[in-house]
Amino acid sequence: MEKTITVKLKKSPIGYNKRQKATVHALGLKKINQTVEKSDSPTIRGMIAKVSHLVEVVEETEA
């Protein structure tokens, strides 16, 4: 069973540096309040940590 996490974009990346914008885009987030489901891996957790001020983890589900 693979764990998944739901990530929601809460704040616009406009005004932040290019690397943070690229990280938000790499997570698959383009619009505010958009949610995406990602596998719970150290790579994804690291990306979320770098833009934690822009996104929130909505829920953790057992898939």
C-alpha positions as CSV (number, residue, x, y, z in Angstrom):
1,M,0.0,0.0,0.0
2,E,1.4,3.3,-1.0
3,K,0.6,6.4,1.1
4,T,-0.6,9.5,-0.7
5,I,-0.7,13.1,0.4
6,T,-2.9,15.9,-0.9
7,V,-1.2,19.2,-1.4
8,K,-3.1,22.5,-1.9
9,L,-1.7,25.8,-3.1
10,K,-2.8,28.5,-0.6
11,K,-0.7,31.5,-1.8
12,S,0.5,32.7,-5.1
13,P,4.2,32.2,-5.9
14,I,4.3,35.7,-7.6
15,G,7.0,37.8,-5.9
16,Y,9.1,34.8,-4.8
17,N,12.2,33.6,-6.5
18,K,12.4,31.4,-9.6
19,R,13.3,28.3,-7.7
20,Q,10.3,28.4,-5.5
21,K,8.0,29.1,-8.5
22,A,9.6,26.1,-10.3
23,T,9.1,23.9,-7.2
24,V,5.4,24.8,-7.1
25,H,5.0,24.1,-10.8
26,A,6.9,20.8,-10.4
27,L,4.4,19.8,-7.7
28,G,1.7,20.2,-10.4
29,L,0.1,23.3,-8.9
30,K,-0.9,26.2,-11.2
31,K,-3.8,27.9,-9.6
32,I,-4.7,29.0,-6.0
33,N,-6.8,26.5,-4.1
34,Q,-5.8,23.7,-6.6
35,T,-5.1,20.4,-5.0
36,V,-3.0,17.5,-6.3
37,E,-2.4,14.0,-4.9
38,K,1.2,12.9,-4.7
39,S,2.9,9.8,-3.4
40,D,4.4,10.3,0.1
41,S,8.1,10.1,-0.6
42,P,11.1,12.0,0.8
43,T,11.5,13.9,-2.5
44,I,7.9,15.2,-2.4
45,R,8.2,16.0,1.3
46,G,11.4,18.0,0.6
47,M,9.7,20.0,-2.1
48,I,6.8,20.8,0.2
49,A,9.2,21.9,2.9
50,K,10.9,24.4,0.5
51,V,7.6,26.0,-0.3
52,S,5.7,25.4,3.0
53,H,4.7,29.0,3.2
54,L,2.8,28.7,-0.1
55,V,1.2,25.2,0.2
56,E,-0.5,23.1,2.8
57,V,-0.9,19.3,3.2
58,V,-4.6,18.8,3.3
59,E,-4.8,15.1,4.3
60,E,-3.0,11.9,4.4
61,T,-4.8,8.8,3.1
62,E,-3.9,5.1,2.9
63,A,-4.4,4.0,-0.7
